Structures are given as C-alpha cells and as structure tokens.
Amino acid sequence: MPLLPFTFHKVKSGKILVVNQGGEYVFLTRKDFDALLNTNRRHLPNDLLHMLKSKQLVYTDDEDLSLNLLATKLRTRKSFLSNFTSLHMMVLTTRCNCSCDYCHASSSGTETQNADMTLCVAKASVDLIFQSPSNDIKIEFQGGEPLLNWDVLKQTVLYAEELNKTHNNRCKGFVICTNLMLMDDEKLHFCKDHNIYISTSLDGPKCLHDLHRKARNGESTYNMFIEKLYETRAVLGEDSCNALLTITKDHLDDLRNIIDEYVERSFNNIFLRAINPYGYAVENENIVGYPIEDFITSYKDALNYIIQLNKRGVYFVESYAKLLLQRILTPFPTGFVDLQSPAGAGIAGVIYDYNGDVYPADEGRMLARMGDKRFFMGDVFTNSYDDLFNGKLIHELIYNSCVETLPSCASCLYQIYCGADPIRYYVESGNIIGQRSGSNFCKKNKAIFDYIFELLEEADEEVLNVFWSWITNRKLKAIKFENN
C-alpha cells in the first residue's frame, strides 16, 4: 500500500500534522503516524485507513482514482497560471497631498514637476494591458494620490472602455487607490457611471490615523477622510469602499481599538498587514518599525478579538486569515500575489510607472524609487508585450520562486498553502532566493499558519463556523442554520 507525497511536523498539542500535495491535512497521534510509516499498512484499522485514503495519503487498488483526485486538487490550486496577468496597476502620479512617514511609494509633494503620467503613456500602457490573455482584467490606479491626475485617469478609463468593446469585454472593472481627500461630486458620479471601485486607507481612530498620515496642508487627515467616506458611500453605495491599514509600532498595542473603529465606520473587514521595508518606511524605521515577533503577538490577539466579535453577531473578517483559510480549507486559488508558487510577480500582476517603466510588482516599483532598478522589465514604448512578459526577468522570477523546489520551502509543512516573494527576499538578503527560513516574510507566515492550525485542531464549532462564514461570505447565523 504505497504512500503518496506529504510533509509533516509535530505541533503544539504533540500530534503530527500531515499535509499532502493537494493541500489535504490531518492530525495524527504519534501511534497512528508510526502506523502510517510502517511498511505493512494493510493492517491499519479500517476507519484510519479510509481516512488516509480519503486524504490521498495512501492508495490501494483504486490507484488511478487516488492519483487523479490528488492531481485535480493540485491542478486547481495552480489554475491561476491559466489566467495570466489579470491585475494591471497604473501609477498616475508620484505626487501626493499627504506626507506619511511610512509611505512605501516614496511619494513627492504636490508641486513636484514631471511626476504625472501623461495621456500618451497611459494609452500605451492600456494598449499593452489588452494584449494580456486574461479574460478577467482589472485596472487599478495608484500614486502618490491618483486623483491629483484626474483628467488622465478619466481619459484612461474612457479609452480602456472603448478598447474593451473590441476585446470581448475582458476588462471587468477599475479600482482607484485614494486617500479620498480630493474626492468630489463630479469624480464620484464618474466612478458610479463607469463601475469604479474605491480602495482607501484608514489607520484607526483619529489619534492614530493622524499620527503618521499627515496632510501637507496641515489639516487633520482623519476629519477629511470621514467626511469624504460618507460622501462616497452616499453616491456609490455602502459597499463601494474597502480600507487598508498600515501598522506601525504605535498601532501594535491598539489593534482592538482600531478594529472597533473599522466596525463603527461600517467596514466589514480589516487586513492586518505588517509594515514593508520600502520607501520612507526604511528611512523612518526607528519611528515606525518593529520586530516581526511583536507583530505576530499583536496579530494573534487581534484575530481572537475579531473571532469574538463574530460570535457576538458582528460579521467582520480578518482578510489575511481568510486568505490563508481559503488556501487550507479549499483547493481554489485566492488571486493573492504573495501566496502563489511560482510568485505572482509579473504573471498575476504588473505595474506601469508614471513614466512608462514596467515592473512585475508594486514592490519592484517602490525599490526603483529608492534607486535600485533590479526589477525593471522594460517600458511601454520600446518593448513589445513579448519582450516584457516573456523576457529574461520574468523567467528568472518564475524559475526562482517555485516553493516546491526552493531550499527549506520544499520540505516546509506549509509550502502548498504559501508562496514566494522574490523581491522581498532580494531586499532582505541581496538575492531573489534569499534566506527564507530567517526572513520576516517566512517568520510571519509560519507563525500565523501555526496559530490557525491550532484553532482548526481545537475544532471549536463556533470558531469553525466563523471561518466558514468568512470563506463563503455569509453571516454566522446562515452557517449555523445550515449546520442545524
């Protein structure tokens, strides 16, 4: 009775967590694990044998069925590869009306010259975007503050919509990443007419939001944000905005209060993300930075708090945990670039800088702003689509970001759920393979995976219901009703 490939690790409870190549997992006692490894597996208890077969850890006479099931699950997890480069980000300007001391993009002042994308560059970028084979293209406008270049944004949307008519309507929508401070009635109605979604930023209550997110005109960014949030929702609807949080060391001990602020402002999710080593966050590390271990401690406490909120009837999602749970509990890809193997840089998303330079990920563009163009792919005028997306850099990134073949990743318990971030590895260690087991990216993901699997092993019915409510985008009462 042959074994099928799996990884394993002893967990906190003393049991052995076993994960196969399709992402199926099981907790085994040491006795059962030893029995699994024993060459005479036919004498396993029937219930254990059936469970191991159902998880594609062993196979018997139905070899083809077991292998086909395993292959189907693995193929499903890798299906993001068939939808090559869906997310296309355009940097409309490097100027910003805020001067956040953690700004990853190293934004410049509003009076900076030659810092805006011209309509010529924008159209050339859109022409390239529609050469992507993806049937689910999304165009995201970034900055700086993209609303500072509103006319080009508007003309770009109109141009993309015209092209979309002759390209089988493959572009499914637009996103503007904005602090909302320049939003007005005219812009909002344009967004409504053209199905544009808003991504914004909220760093918590007023004292925390204003602490590091500073307006260049000296006004309170929080006060302006709240005012514009209400205006935006009044025109575009309650679900038209999503907000991102940047966690500095001043936020770590206040995550519960920040979560309460999100709930009070009618957001139904929060993405608890550690600060990244780019732009002003590097220059101001002594002000905003922290050891990754501190983030992990605060994250666990915040996740528990969010679970308790859900138990009390407040539907609220921690977005990173949801992504990981989708990876663990379903075979379907999430589309999240940082959790893909090979890495999503270039093959899932790409970014067009204000001057027409192209990078495989936002982090590559951020690194270029810091003076290092290691991840420069080419530009929209002198390089063809094939030059950019079948070039040396993309091949290098793909070749060196398959976790199944990377040292330490290949034997990691969580490799089927995780991914590689070659640009982050390069920043931390100087090469795109990096010292992964010692990287903050790895430490953070392993710790969060460990904790989520602790909760899954405990199998508290209410906690599991909360998790499934997040994955299926339904409120907890619907899950409970279905289970009853």
C-alpha positions in Angstrom: 0.0 0.0 0.0 2.2 2.9 -1.3 2.4 6.3 0.3 1.6 9.5 -1.6 3.8 12.5 -1.1 3.3 14.6 2.1 5.0 16.8 4.5 4.6 16.7 8.3 5.5 18.4 11.5 4.9 17.9 15.3 2.5 20.6 16.5 2.0 22.2 19.9 -0.5 19.5 21.1 2.0 16.7 20.4 0.2 15.4 17.4 1.7 15.2 13.9 0.2 17.5 11.3 0.4 15.8 7.9 -0.3 17.7 4.7 -0.4 16.2 1.2 0.5 17.8 -2.2 -3.2 18.7 -2.8 -3.5 20.6 0.5 -5.5 18.0 2.4 -4.4 17.8 6.0 -4.9 15.5 9.0 -3.8 15.5 12.7 -2.4 12.1 13.7 -1.4 10.7 17.0 2.2 9.5 17.2 0.9 5.9 17.2 -1.2 6.4 14.0 1.7 8.3 12.3 4.1 5.5 13.1 1.5 3.1 11.7 1.3 5.2 8.5 5.0 4.9 8.1 5.1 1.2 8.7 5.5 -0.8 5.6 2.7 -3.2 6.5 -0.1 -0.6 6.2 -2.8 -3.1 5.3 -3.2 -3.9 9.0 -4.3 -0.3 9.8 -7.7 0.0 11.5 -10.4 0.4 8.8 -11.5 3.8 10.0 -7.9 5.2 9.9 -7.2 3.5 6.6 -10.4 5.0 5.0 -9.5 8.4 6.3 -5.9 8.2 5.0 -7.2 7.2 1.6 -9.8 10.0 1.5 -7.0 12.4 2.2 -4.9 10.9 -0.6 -2.0 10.0 1.7 -2.1 6.3 0.7 -3.7 4.4 -2.2 -4.7 0.8 -2.6 -6.5 -0.9 -5.5 -8.1 2.4 -6.7 -4.7 3.8 -7.6 -5.9 5.8 -10.6 -8.8 7.4 -8.6 -6.5 8.5 -5.8 -3.9 9.9 -8.1 -6.5 11.6 -10.2 -8.1 13.2 -7.2 -4.7 14.4 -6.0 -3.8 15.7 -9.4 -7.1 17.5 -9.8 -6.7 19.3 -6.5 -3.1 20.4 -7.3 -4.2 21.5 -10.8 -7.0 23.5 -9.3 -4.5 25.2 -6.9 -2.3 26.2 -9.9 -5.2 27.3 -12.1 -4.2 31.0 -11.5 -1.5 30.3 -14.1 -4.0 30.0 -16.9 -5.3 33.5 -16.2 -2.0 35.2 -16.9 -1.6 38.8 -15.6 -5.1 39.8 -14.5 -4.2 42.8 -12.3 -2.7 45.8 -14.1 -1.6 48.7 -11.9 -1.0 52.2 -13.3 0.9 54.8 -11.3 -0.8 58.0 -12.4 1.5 60.3 -10.4 4.2 60.1 -7.7 2.7 63.3 -6.2 0.6 63.1 -3.0 -1.3 65.6 -0.8 -0.1 63.6 2.2 3.3 63.0 3.6 3.0 59.7 5.5 6.3 58.8 7.2 5.8 55.1 6.3 5.0 55.7 2.7 6.2 52.7 0.7 6.0 54.5 -2.6 8.3 57.4 -1.5 5.6 59.9 -2.8 6.6 63.5 -3.5 5.0 66.9 -2.9 2.0 68.2 -4.9 4.2 70.8 -6.6 6.7 68.3 -8.0 7.3 68.7 -11.7 7.3 65.9 -14.3 5.8 63.5 -11.8 2.5 62.7 -13.6 1.7 60.0 -16.2 0.8 61.7 -19.5 -2.1 60.5 -21.6 0.3 59.2 -24.2 1.9 56.9 -21.6 -1.4 55.9 -20.2 -2.8 54.9 -23.7 0.4 53.0 -24.5 0.0 51.2 -21.1 -3.6 50.3 -21.8 -2.7 49.0 -25.3 -0.3 46.6 -23.6 -2.8 45.7 -21.0 -5.2 44.5 -23.6 -2.6 42.2 -25.1 -2.8 40.1 -21.9 -4.5 36.8 -22.5 -6.5 37.1 -19.3 -10.3 37.2 -19.5 -10.6 38.9 -16.2 -8.5 42.1 -16.5 -8.7 44.7 -13.7 -7.0 48.1 -14.0 -6.0 49.7 -10.7 -5.0 53.4 -10.5 -2.3 54.1 -7.9 0.0 57.0 -6.9 1.0 59.1 -4.9 -2.5 60.3 -5.0 -4.1 59.4 -8.4 -6.8 62.0 -8.0 -4.1 64.6 -8.5 -4.0 63.5 -12.1 -7.8 63.2 -12.6 -8.1 64.2 -16.2 -5.7 61.5 -17.3 -7.4 59.0 -15.0 -10.8 59.8 -16.6 -9.5 59.7 -20.2 -7.7 56.4 -19.5 -11.0 54.8 -18.3 -12.8 56.0 -21.4 -10.0 54.8 -23.7 -10.0 51.4 -21.9 -13.7 51.1 -22.3 -13.5 51.7 -26.0 -10.8 49.1 -26.4 -12.9 46.7 -24.3 -15.7 46.7 -26.8 -13.4 45.1 -29.4 -11.6 42.8 -27.0 -14.5 40.6 -25.8 -15.2 42.8 -22.7 -12.2 41.2 -21.0 -11.7 44.2 -18.7 -14.0 43.6 -15.7 -13.5 46.9 -13.8 -11.4 49.6 -12.4 -10.1 50.5 -8.9 -8.8 53.8 -7.6 -6.4 53.6 -4.6 -7.0 57.0 -3.0 -7.0 58.7 0.4 -10.3 60.3 -0.6 -9.3 63.8 0.3 -9.7 65.1 -3.2 -12.9 63.3 -4.0 -15.8 65.4 -5.0 -19.3 65.1 -6.6 -18.1 65.1 -10.2 -15.5 62.4 -9.6 -17.9 60.3 -7.6 -20.6 60.4 -10.3 -17.9 59.5 -12.9 -17.0 56.5 -10.7 -20.6 55.5 -10.5 -21.2 55.7 -14.2 -18.1 53.7 -15.0 -18.2 51.0 -12.3 -15.1 52.1 -10.5 -14.4 50.7 -7.1 -12.6 52.6 -4.3 -9.7 51.4 -2.2 -8.7 53.7 0.6 -6.8 53.8 3.9 -7.9 54.0 7.5 -5.3 53.8 10.2 -7.7 53.7 13.2 -9.2 56.3 15.4 -8.3 60.0 14.9 -5.2 60.0 17.2 -3.7 57.0 15.3 -4.8 58.0 11.8 -3.4 61.5 12.1 -0.2 60.3 13.9 1.7 59.1 10.8 -0.7 60.0 7.9 -0.2 63.8 7.7 -1.8 66.1 5.2 0.6 68.5 3.5 -1.8 71.4 4.2 -1.7 70.8 7.9 -5.3 69.7 8.3 -6.5 66.5 10.0 -6.4 63.7 7.5 -8.9 61.8 9.7 -11.5 64.5 9.6 -11.3 64.8 5.9 -11.4 61.1 5.4 -14.6 60.6 7.5 -16.3 63.5 5.6 -15.3 62.1 2.2 -16.2 58.5 3.2 -19.8 59.5 3.9 -20.0 61.4 0.6 -18.5 58.5 -1.3 -20.9 55.9 0.2 -23.9 58.2 -0.4 -23.2 58.2 -4.2 -21.5 54.8 -4.7 -23.2 52.7 -2.0 -22.2 51.3 1.3 -20.0 48.5 -0.1 -18.2 50.7 -2.6 -15.1 51.3 -0.5 -12.5 49.0 1.1 -9.9 50.3 3.5 -6.3 49.2 4.2 -4.5 49.7 7.5 -0.7 50.3 7.8 0.5 49.0 11.1 3.4 51.0 12.7 4.8 50.3 16.1 2.3 52.8 17.5 -0.6 50.6 16.3 0.6 47.3 17.7 -0.9 47.7 21.2 -4.1 49.3 19.9 -5.3 46.9 17.3 -8.5 46.2 19.2 -9.4 49.9 19.2 -8.6 50.1 15.5 -10.9 47.1 14.8 -13.6 48.9 16.8 -13.1 52.0 14.6 -13.5 49.9 11.4 -16.7 48.3 12.8 -18.0 51.8 13.8 -17.3 53.1 10.3 -19.3 50.2 8.8 -16.3 48.3 7.3 -16.8 44.6 7.4 -13.2 43.6 7.1 -9.6 44.6 8.0 -6.3 43.4 6.6 -3.8 43.2 9.4 -0.5 43.6 7.4 2.9 44.1 8.8 4.9 47.2 7.5 7.0 46.5 4.5 10.7 47.5 4.0 10.3 50.0 1.2 10.4 53.8 0.7 10.0 56.1 3.7 9.3 53.1 6.0 13.0 52.2 5.7 14.2 55.8 6.2 11.9 56.1 9.3 12.4 52.6 10.6 13.2 53.9 14.1 9.8 55.7 14.1 7.5 53.2 12.5 9.3 49.8 12.6 9.2 46.9 15.0 10.4 43.3 15.3 8.2 40.8 13.4 7.7 38.9 16.6 5.9 41.9 18.1 3.6 41.9 15.1 2.9 38.2 15.5 1.9 38.6 19.1 -0.4 41.5 18.3 -1.9 39.7 15.3 -2.9 36.7 17.3 -4.6 38.9 19.9 -6.4 40.8 17.2 -7.6 37.7 15.4 -9.0 36.3 18.7 -10.8 39.6 19.3 -12.3 39.5 15.7 -13.5 35.9 16.3 -15.2 37.0 19.5 -16.9 39.9 17.6 -18.3 37.4 15.1 -19.5 35.1 17.9 -21.4 38.1 19.3 -23.2 38.6 15.9 -20.9 41.2 14.3 -19.9 40.0 10.8 -16.3 41.1 10.5 -13.4 39.5 8.6 -9.7 39.5 9.1 -8.7 39.4 5.4 -5.3 37.7 5.7 -6.6 34.9 7.9 -9.4 34.5 5.3 -6.9 34.2 2.5 -5.0 31.5 4.5 -8.1 29.6 5.4 -9.2 29.6 1.7 -5.8 28.1 0.9 -6.2 25.5 3.7 -9.8 24.5 3.5 -10.5 24.7 -0.2 -8.4 23.9 -3.3 -9.2 27.2 -5.0 -6.6 29.9 -5.7 -7.1 33.2 -4.0 -5.5 35.5 -6.5 -3.4 37.0 -3.7 0.1 37.6 -5.3 2.1 36.9 -2.2 0.7 33.4 -1.7 1.4 31.9 -5.1 4.0 29.5 -6.4 5.6 30.5 -8.7 5.3 34.0 -7.4 2.6 36.2 -8.8 5.1 39.0 -9.7 4.6 39.6 -13.4 2.4 36.6 -14.0 -0.6 37.6 -11.8 0.0 41.4 -11.6 2.2 44.1 -13.1 2.7 47.8 -12.6 3.2 50.6 -15.1 5.0 53.5 -13.6 4.2 57.2 -14.4 7.0 57.4 -17.0 6.1 54.2 -18.8 8.6 51.9 -17.0 7.2 48.4 -16.2 7.8 46.3 -13.1 6.5 42.9 -12.1 5.1 44.1 -8.8 4.5 47.3 -6.9 7.4 46.4 -4.7 9.7 46.5 -7.7 8.5 50.0 -8.5 9.0 51.0 -4.9 12.5 49.7 -4.9 13.2 51.7 -8.1 12.1 54.8 -6.3 14.7 54.0 -3.7 17.3 53.9 -6.5 17.5 50.2 -7.3 16.0 49.2 -10.7 16.9 45.5 -10.3 13.3 44.5 -11.3 12.9 46.8 -14.3 11.2 44.8 -17.1 11.2 47.5 -19.8 9.0 50.3 -20.9 5.7 50.7 -22.8 7.2 52.4 -25.8 10.4 50.5 -26.7 9.4 47.0 -25.6 6.7 44.7 -27.0 4.4 42.6 -24.9 6.5 39.5 -25.6 9.7 41.4 -24.6 8.1 42.3 -21.2 6.2 39.2 -20.3 8.4 36.5 -21.9 11.7 38.3 -21.1 14.7 37.3 -19.0 13.4 38.9 -15.8 10.1 37.1 -15.7 11.8 33.7 -16.5 14.2 34.4 -13.7 11.5 35.2 -11.2 9.4 32.1 -12.1 12.4 29.8 -12.1 13.4 31.0 -8.6 10.0 31.3 -6.9 8.5 27.8 -7.1 8.4 26.8 -3.4 8.3 23.2 -4.3 11.9 23.4 -5.4 13.4 26.1 -3.1 15.7 25.0 -0.3 13.8 25.0 3.1 10.5 25.7 1.3 10.5 22.3 -0.4 10.3 20.5 2.9 8.1 23.0 4.7 4.8 21.8 6.1 3.0 24.8 4.7 4.5 25.1 1.3 1.3 24.0 -0.6 -0.5 26.9 1.1 2.2 29.5 0.9 4.2 31.3 -1.8 7.4 33.1 -2.5 8.2 36.8 -2.6 11.5 37.1 -4.5 11.5 40.9 -4.4 11.2 40.9 -0.6 13.9 38.3 -0.4 16.2 40.5 -2.5 15.6 43.5 -0.2 16.3 41.4 2.9 19.3 39.3 1.7 20.5 40.7 -1.6 19.3 37.9 -3.9 15.9 36.7 -5.1 16.3 33.2 -3.5 17.1 34.7 -0.1 17.4 33.1 3.3 13.8 32.3 3.5 13.6 30.5 6.9 15.1 33.5 8.6 13.1 36.2 6.6 10.3 38.2 8.2 8.0 37.0 5.4 8.6 33.4 6.4 8.5 34.0 10.2 5.2 35.8 9.9 3.5 33.3 7.7 4.7 30.3 9.7 3.5 31.8 12.9 0.1 32.6 11.5 -0.2 29.2 9.9 0.8 27.6 13.2 -1.9 29.5 15.1 -4.7 28.9 12.5 -3.9 25.2 12.6 -4.1 25.3 16.4 -7.6 26.6 16.1 -8.5 24.1 13.5 -7.2 21.2 15.7 -9.2 22.5 18.7 -12.3 22.2 16.4 -14.4 24.6 18.4 -17.7 24.5 16.5 -18.3 28.2 16.7 -14.8 29.1 15.6 -15.1 26.8 12.6 -18.5 28.3 11.8 -16.8 31.8 11.9 -14.1 30.6 9.5 -16.6 29.1 7.0 -18.7 32.3 7.2 -15.6 34.2 6.1 -14.7 31.8 3.3 -18.3 31.7 1.9 -19.0 35.5 2.5 -22.1 34.7 4.7 -23.0 35.8 8.1 -22.5 33.4 11.0 -26.3 32.9 11.6 -26.6 31.5 8.0 -23.8 29.0 8.6 -25.4 27.9 12.0 -28.8 27.5 10.3 -27.3 25.4 7.5 -25.4 23.1 10.0 -28.6 22.6 12.0 
